[in-house]
Amino acid sequence: MYVYVQSESNLWSVGHYTPGGRWLLESEHDTAEMAARRVAWLNGSGSAPPPDHLEAHLLLLDEAEPPPPNRIY
């Protein structure tokens, strides 16, 4: 299941945790609304992908620190 977290004051990261607890980043967004729309689409909402999908940076950061678990939305 994909989730989004506020990774910086004006940045929301979309990704998921592996069964082993490793955070895998899928994309980053300027607003919580756009991150939420991306998460809904990735989790199978059936609606069209958010407009900023083409601008999203698809990243896989092996060394990235996972975001704090209490900031998952």
Secondary structure by P-SEA (a helix, b strand, c coil): ccccccccccbbbbbcccccbbbbbccccccaaaaaaaaaaaacccccccccccccccccccccccccccccc
